[in-house]
């Protein structure tokens, strides 16, 4: 568990540090083009979840974050013999959840800044914490499917 906590703390610090840099360097609702017509750093505030769903439901999203962390621990981590792969995945997942949770509790919204335009589609702006959540969930699912395919039980 100590290694998961370490990865979680590093993820949180990096997420919050980037958000501080963004808010101190870019005016709200402003973009800086990094790669022409493709990638921008944009400072926006998200009062909802991904794609701004549940906009204005901050209290609900805070409760969901705490319940998610509790369930992840009790259903997937506690009393499991975790491999190095699992430790990294859960550390990144917790780091992402807590990174956005800090914003929601402290500010009432999440700071987003990664802004991509993919073949004319302006993808919703997101942040490092969002990326950590999506990537870690994807890796956890792949790991679980691989274990199931190989007949390996994590217990």
C-alpha positions as CSV (number, residue, x, y, z in Angstrom):
1,X,0.0,0.0,0.0
2,X,2.9,2.3,0.7
3,X,4.0,2.2,-3.0
4,X,0.4,3.0,-4.1
5,X,0.4,6.0,-1.8
6,X,3.8,7.2,-3.1
7,X,2.6,7.0,-6.8
8,X,-0.6,8.7,-5.7
9,X,1.2,11.6,-4.0
10,X,3.6,12.1,-7.0
11,X,0.6,12.2,-9.3
12,X,-1.3,14.7,-7.1
13,X,1.7,17.0,-6.8
14,X,2.3,17.0,-10.5
15,X,-1.3,17.6,-11.3
16,X,-1.7,20.4,-8.9
17,X,1.6,22.0,-9.9
18,X,0.6,22.0,-13.6
19,X,-2.7,23.6,-12.6
20,X,-1.0,26.3,-10.6
21,X,1.3,27.0,-13.6
22,X,-1.6,27.2,-16.0
23,X,-3.7,29.5,-13.8
24,X,-0.7,31.8,-13.3
25,X,0.4,31.8,-16.9
26,X,-2.8,31.8,-19.0
27,X,-5.9,34.1,-18.5
28,X,-9.2,32.3,-17.9
29,X,-10.9,31.2,-21.1
30,X,-7.7,31.9,-23.1
31,X,-5.8,29.5,-25.3
32,X,-2.1,29.4,-26.4
33,X,-1.5,27.5,-29.6
34,X,1.3,24.9,-29.1
35,X,0.9,22.9,-32.4
36,X,-0.8,24.8,-35.2
37,X,-4.5,23.7,-35.6
38,X,-3.9,20.7,-33.3
39,X,-2.9,21.3,-29.7
40,X,-3.5,24.3,-27.4
41,X,-3.1,25.0,-23.7
42,X,-6.4,26.5,-22.7
43,X,-7.4,27.6,-19.2
44,X,-11.1,26.6,-18.6
45,X,-13.1,25.7,-15.6
46,X,-15.2,22.5,-15.6
47,X,-18.1,22.6,-13.1
48,X,-19.2,19.1,-14.1
49,X,-17.5,15.8,-15.1
50,X,-16.2,14.7,-18.5
51,X,-17.7,16.6,-21.4
52,X,-19.3,18.8,-18.7
53,X,-21.9,16.2,-17.9
54,X,-23.5,16.7,-14.5
55,X,-22.6,20.4,-14.8
56,X,-23.2,22.2,-11.5
57,X,-23.4,18.9,-9.5
58,X,-20.1,19.4,-7.6
59,X,-21.4,18.0,-4.3
60,X,-22.6,14.8,-6.0
61,X,-19.3,14.4,-7.9
62,X,-17.4,14.8,-4.6
63,X,-19.5,12.1,-3.0
64,X,-19.0,9.9,-6.1
65,X,-15.2,10.4,-5.9
66,X,-15.1,9.3,-2.2
67,X,-17.4,6.3,-2.8
68,X,-15.2,5.3,-5.9
69,X,-12.0,5.4,-3.8
70,X,-13.6,3.4,-1.1
71,X,-14.9,0.7,-3.5
72,X,-11.7,0.5,-5.4
73,X,-9.8,-0.1,-2.2
74,X,-12.2,-2.6,-0.7
75,X,-13.0,-4.5,-3.9
76,X,-9.8,-4.4,-5.8
77,X,-6.9,-3.5,-3.6
78,X,-7.4,-4.7,0.0
79,X,-6.3,-8.3,0.7
80,X,-5.0,-8.7,-2.8
81,X,-1.5,-9.7,-3.8
82,X,-0.8,-6.8,-6.2
83,X,1.8,-7.0,-8.9
84,X,4.0,-4.0,-9.7
85,X,1.7,-3.3,-12.7
86,X,-1.3,-3.1,-10.4
87,X,0.4,-0.9,-7.9
88,X,1.2,1.6,-10.6
89,X,-2.3,1.5,-12.1
90,X,-4.0,2.0,-8.7
91,X,-1.6,4.7,-7.7
92,X,-2.3,6.6,-10.9
93,X,-6.0,6.1,-10.6
94,X,-6.1,7.4,-7.0
95,X,-3.8,10.3,-8.0
96,X,-6.2,11.3,-10.8
97,X,-9.3,11.0,-8.7
98,X,-7.8,13.0,-5.8
99,X,-6.2,15.6,-8.1
100,X,-9.7,16.6,-9.4
101,X,-11.3,16.1,-6.0
102,X,-8.9,18.8,-4.6
103,X,-10.1,21.2,-7.3
104,X,-13.7,20.5,-6.6
105,X,-13.4,20.9,-2.9
106,X,-11.1,23.9,-3.0
107,X,-12.4,25.8,-6.0
108,X,-15.9,24.3,-6.8
109,X,-14.7,23.4,-10.3
110,X,-11.9,21.5,-12.0
111,X,-9.1,23.3,-13.9
112,X,-8.8,21.9,-17.4
113,X,-6.1,22.9,-19.9
114,X,-5.2,20.2,-22.5
115,X,-7.1,21.2,-25.7
116,X,-6.9,19.2,-28.9
117,X,-8.5,19.7,-32.3
118,X,-8.7,16.3,-34.0
119,X,-9.5,16.6,-37.7
120,X,-11.8,19.6,-37.2
121,X,-13.4,18.2,-34.0
122,X,-12.6,20.3,-30.9
123,X,-12.2,17.6,-28.3
124,X,-13.3,18.6,-24.8
125,X,-10.6,20.3,-22.7
126,X,-9.2,18.0,-20.0
127,X,-6.2,17.8,-17.6
128,X,-3.5,15.4,-16.3
129,X,-5.8,14.0,-13.6
130,X,-8.4,13.1,-16.2
131,X,-5.7,11.4,-18.3
132,X,-4.5,9.4,-15.3
133,X,-8.0,8.2,-14.6
134,X,-8.7,7.1,-18.2
135,X,-5.3,5.5,-18.8
136,X,-5.3,3.7,-15.4
137,X,-8.8,2.3,-15.8
138,X,-7.9,1.1,-19.3
139,X,-4.8,-0.6,-18.0
140,X,-6.7,-2.1,-15.1
141,X,-9.3,-3.5,-17.4
142,X,-6.7,-4.9,-19.7
143,X,-4.9,-6.5,-16.8
144,X,-8.1,-8.1,-15.4
145,X,-9.0,-9.4,-18.9
146,X,-5.5,-10.8,-19.4
147,X,-5.7,-12.5,-16.0
148,X,-9.1,-13.9,-16.7
149,X,-7.9,-15.2,-20.1
150,X,-4.9,-16.9,-18.5
151,X,-7.0,-18.3,-15.7
152,X,-5.1,-16.3,-13.1
153,X,-6.9,-15.2,-9.9
154,X,-5.7,-12.1,-8.2
155,X,-6.7,-13.5,-4.8
